[in-house]
Amino acid sequence: MSHPHSHTGICVVGSINLDTTFGVPHVPRPGETVLTLRKSVGSGGKGANQAVAAASLGSKVAFLACVGEDPEGAFVLDALMRRGVEVKNVRTVAGAATGTAMVLVAPDGENVIVVDRGANSELDGAHVEAYLRSHSPAVVMAQLETNLDAVLAAAKSTHGTFILNPAPMTAHPSALAEILRYTDVLVPNRTELGRLARTATPATMPEIDGCVAGLDFGGHVIVTLGSEGVALYEAGKANRAVLFDPVEVETVDTSGAGDAFCGALGHELAAGRDLRAAVSRANQVAAWSTTLHGAQIAEGPYAAVIADEKPK
């Protein structure tokens, strides 16, 4: 992980989707039909969500992604530009459809998400490599809603800090082995951590400790634990966790909280914060994001969030 002041800005290599969100009385069980309480359509995708989170906090963010040559692609790109995300390196792919997602959100904030990657699968590794080698951003962030060769190109071409959010987790964890060799900061939730460690989802801190210890990974590991806070395992610290308590908020929607966390983490690291301070700040921003509807942080005043004060 290079010193953050040697480069500037953030680059997100990732996905962009058109999200259709349904508020439902509860997440339906297999075979059950429920009626929606509300519906909204907006820009989403893990990459776009992380880019918007970082830009909302004041970072200069460039985005490498793909959309289809369709109205949905034009819609999501316009939404990102309005939020201050640079999209001139987002490719429009003829013959492909823009990625889409269906999000079901229950009153307690729990959610279920189904994604059709669409044009996200067309991200070109050579394009990613060329951009990163010529621009050298301080922080590069990637997820797994795009093709893995593009993620690998991002990891290998990063001169600053490379953050990998391994979501949605691939069915074949071994496919990530080479990417992890070039990853500085790994940010899974407990489900993704279990998949990476090839074990059941860890339920307790000793089980989480065991999963992290069992990873073939030499960088920092940050495990997001939802309502239980965050566990940071610093590289070279013998897998002893630094725990960050959950931030008490009135949660209405947890979709996108992990993306808000990653975006804020990247913002803080690019600004030169040390890792523990960056994790603490990201924990606060992620918690605050759950007080809003939608997977992507909505437009609004962010001075209070940046200043560590309770948003009004």
C-alpha positions in Angstrom: 0.0 0.0 0.0 1.7 3.2 -1.2 1.6 6.4 0.8 -1.7 8.1 -0.1 -0.1 11.5 -0.7 1.9 10.1 -3.6 -1.2 10.1 -5.8 -4.6 11.9 -5.9 -8.2 11.0 -6.2 -10.1 7.7 -6.3 -11.0 5.4 -9.2 -13.8 3.0 -8.9 -13.7 0.0 -11.3 -17.1 -1.6 -11.0 -20.7 -2.0 -11.8 -23.5 0.3 -12.7 -27.2 -0.8 -12.7 -30.7 0.6 -12.9 -32.3 -0.4 -9.6 -35.9 -1.0 -9.1 -36.7 -1.1 -5.4 -39.9 -2.4 -3.8 -40.8 -1.8 -0.2 -42.5 -5.0 1.0 -44.2 -5.9 4.3 -41.6 -8.6 4.8 -39.1 -10.5 2.6 -41.2 -13.2 0.9 -40.6 -16.8 1.7 -40.2 -19.4 -1.1 -43.5 -19.7 -3.0 -45.0 -16.6 -1.3 -46.4 -13.5 -3.2 -46.4 -10.2 -1.4 -47.8 -6.8 -2.5 -45.4 -3.8 -2.6 -45.8 -0.9 -0.2 -43.8 1.5 -2.5 -41.7 1.4 -5.6 -38.8 3.5 -6.8 -36.4 3.4 -9.7 -32.9 4.9 -9.6 -29.2 4.5 -10.3 -27.4 1.6 -8.5 -24.8 -1.1 -8.8 -22.1 -1.7 -6.2 -19.5 0.3 -8.1 -21.8 3.3 -8.7 -22.9 3.2 -5.1 -19.4 3.3 -3.8 -18.4 6.1 -6.3 -21.4 8.2 -5.2 -20.6 7.7 -1.5 -17.0 8.9 -2.0 -18.0 11.8 -4.2 -20.7 12.9 -1.7 -18.0 13.1 1.0 -15.8 15.3 -1.2 -13.5 13.0 -3.1 -12.6 13.4 -6.8 -13.9 10.1 -8.3 -13.3 8.6 -11.7 -15.5 5.7 -12.7 -14.6 2.8 -15.1 -17.7 0.8 -16.1 -19.9 -0.2 -18.9 -23.5 0.5 -19.8 -25.7 -0.6 -22.6 -26.8 1.5 -25.6 -30.2 2.0 -24.2 -32.3 4.6 -22.2 -31.4 2.9 -18.9 -27.7 3.6 -19.6 -28.3 7.2 -20.4 -30.4 7.5 -17.2 -27.8 6.1 -14.9 -24.9 8.0 -16.4 -26.8 11.3 -16.0 -27.5 10.4 -12.4 -23.8 9.8 -11.7 -22.8 13.1 -13.4 -25.2 15.0 -11.3 -23.5 13.5 -8.2 -20.1 14.7 -9.3 -18.7 11.4 -10.5 -16.5 11.5 -13.6 -18.0 9.2 -16.2 -16.1 10.0 -19.3 -14.3 6.6 -19.2 -17.6 4.7 -18.9 -18.0 2.7 -22.1 -21.3 2.3 -23.9 -21.5 -1.2 -25.3 -23.6 -1.7 -28.5 -25.9 -4.7 -28.3 -25.7 -5.0 -24.5 -28.3 -4.1 -22.0 -27.5 -1.9 -19.0 -27.2 -3.9 -15.8 -30.4 -4.1 -13.7 -31.2 -5.0 -10.1 -34.4 -5.8 -8.2 -34.3 -4.8 -4.5 -36.8 -5.9 -1.9 -36.7 -4.0 1.3 -38.7 -4.9 4.5 -39.8 -2.3 7.1 -36.9 -3.4 9.4 -34.4 -2.4 6.7 -33.5 -6.0 5.7 -33.3 -6.6 2.0 -32.9 -9.1 -0.8 -31.2 -8.2 -4.1 -31.1 -9.9 -7.5 -28.8 -8.6 -10.2 -28.6 -9.1 -13.9 -25.1 -7.9 -14.8 -25.8 -7.1 -18.4 -23.1 -4.7 -19.8 -21.2 -4.9 -16.6 -19.7 -8.2 -17.9 -18.1 -6.3 -20.8 -15.6 -4.2 -18.8 -12.3 -4.4 -20.7 -9.2 -5.3 -18.7 -6.9 -3.5 -21.1 -8.9 -0.3 -20.8 -8.7 -0.5 -17.0 -5.0 -1.2 -17.1 -4.3 1.7 -19.5 -6.3 4.2 -17.4 -4.7 3.3 -14.1 -1.2 3.2 -15.4 -1.6 6.7 -16.8 -3.5 8.3 -14.0 -2.2 6.6 -10.8 -5.1 7.4 -8.4 -4.4 7.2 -4.7 -7.1 4.6 -4.1 -8.7 2.1 -6.5 -11.9 0.2 -5.4 -13.5 -2.8 -7.1 -16.2 -5.3 -6.4 -17.4 -8.6 -8.1 -20.4 -7.4 -10.2 -18.1 -7.2 -13.2 -16.0 -9.7 -15.0 -13.0 -11.0 -12.9 -10.4 -10.3 -15.5 -11.2 -6.6 -15.3 -10.9 -6.7 -11.5 -7.5 -8.5 -11.8 -6.3 -5.8 -14.2 -7.3 -3.2 -11.7 -5.5 -4.9 -8.9 -2.3 -5.4 -10.8 -2.3 -1.9 -12.3 -2.9 0.0 -9.0 0.0 2.2 -7.8 -1.8 3.4 -4.7 -4.1 1.4 -2.5 -6.3 -1.3 -3.9 -9.5 -2.1 -2.0 -11.6 -5.2 -2.9 -15.1 -5.6 -1.8 -15.7 -9.3 -2.7 -19.4 -9.0 -3.4 -21.4 -10.6 -4.8 -19.1 -13.5 -3.8 -18.2 -15.8 -6.7 -19.2 -19.5 -6.6 -15.5 -20.3 -7.0 -13.3 -18.6 -4.3 -10.2 -20.0 -5.9 -10.8 -17.7 -8.9 -10.0 -14.7 -6.6 -6.6 -16.1 -5.5 -4.5 -14.0 -7.9 -6.6 -10.9 -7.3 -6.0 -11.2 -3.6 -2.2 -11.3 -4.2 -2.5 -7.6 -5.4 -5.1 -6.5 -2.9 -4.1 -4.2 0.0 -7.5 -4.0 1.8 -10.2 -6.7 1.7 -13.7 -5.7 2.9 -16.1 -8.7 3.1 -19.2 -9.1 5.2 -19.4 -12.2 7.4 -21.2 -14.3 4.6 -18.5 -13.4 2.1 -15.8 -14.1 4.6 -17.2 -17.6 5.2 -17.2 -18.2 1.5 -13.6 -17.0 1.1 -12.5 -19.2 4.0 -14.5 -22.1 2.6 -16.5 -22.5 5.8 -20.0 -21.9 7.1 -20.9 -18.3 7.7 -19.1 -17.3 11.0 -21.6 -16.4 13.8 -19.2 -15.5 16.6 -16.0 -13.5 17.0 -13.9 -16.6 17.5 -15.3 -18.0 14.3 -14.6 -14.8 12.5 -11.1 -14.8 13.9 -10.7 -18.3 12.6 -11.9 -17.5 9.1 -9.5 -14.5 8.8 -6.6 -16.6 10.1 -7.5 -19.3 7.5 -7.3 -16.9 4.5 -4.3 -17.0 2.2 -4.0 -13.2 2.4 -1.4 -10.8 3.7 -3.2 -7.5 3.6 -5.6 -5.8 5.9 -9.1 -7.4 6.4 -12.1 -5.4 7.4 -15.2 -7.5 8.2 -18.4 -5.5 8.2 -20.8 -7.0 10.7 -24.0 -5.0 10.1 -25.7 -4.1 13.4 -22.7 -5.6 15.3 -20.2 -3.1 14.0 -16.9 -3.7 12.3 -13.8 -5.9 12.9 -10.4 -4.7 11.6 -7.6 -7.2 11.2 -4.4 -5.2 10.4 -1.7 -6.9 8.3 1.1 -8.3 10.5 -0.9 -8.0 13.7 -1.3 -11.8 14.3 -5.0 -11.7 13.3 -6.0 -9.8 16.4 -9.2 -7.8 15.7 -9.7 -4.2 16.5 -13.5 -3.9 17.1 -15.6 -0.9 16.2 -18.9 -0.7 18.0 -22.1 -0.3 16.0 -23.5 3.2 15.6 -27.0 3.5 16.9 -29.4 4.9 14.3 -33.1 4.5 13.2 -32.6 2.1 10.3 -35.1 2.1 7.5 -33.0 0.4 4.7 -29.8 -1.5 4.9 -29.3 -2.0 1.2 -26.1 -0.3 0.1 -24.7 0.1 3.6 -21.7 -1.9 2.7 -21.2 0.2 -0.4 -21.4 3.4 1.7 -18.8 1.9 4.0 -16.4 1.2 1.1 -16.9 4.6 -0.5 -16.2 6.4 2.8 -13.2 4.1 3.5 -11.7 5.0 0.2 -12.5 8.7 0.7 -10.7 8.7 4.1 -7.7 6.8 2.9 -7.3 9.0 -0.2 -7.4 12.0 2.1 -4.4 10.6 4.1 -6.2 9.2 7.2 -4.7 6.2 8.9 -6.5 2.9 8.6 -8.1 2.9 12.0 -9.5 6.4 11.7 -10.7 5.6 8.2 -12.6 2.5 9.4 -14.2 4.4 12.3 -15.4 7.1 9.9 -16.7 4.6 7.3 -18.6 2.8 10.1 -20.3 6.1 11.0 -21.2 6.9 7.3 -22.5 3.3 6.7 -24.7 3.5 9.7 -26.1 6.9 8.7 -26.8 5.6 5.2 -29.3 3.1 6.6 -31.5 6.0 7.8 -32.2 6.7 4.1 -34.2 4.8 1.6 -32.3 3.4 -1.4 -29.0 1.5 -2.1 -27.3 4.7 -3.2 -26.8 7.7 -0.9 -29.4 10.3 -1.9 -28.7 13.9 -2.8 -28.6 16.2 0.2 -26.4 18.2 2.6 -23.4 16.2 3.8 -21.6 18.8 5.9 -22.9 17.2 9.1 -21.7 13.8 8.0 -18.3 15.0 7.1 -18.0 16.8 10.4 -18.9 13.7 12.4 -22.1 15.3 13.6 -25.6 13.8 13.5 -27.2 14.8 10.2 -30.3 17.0 10.6 
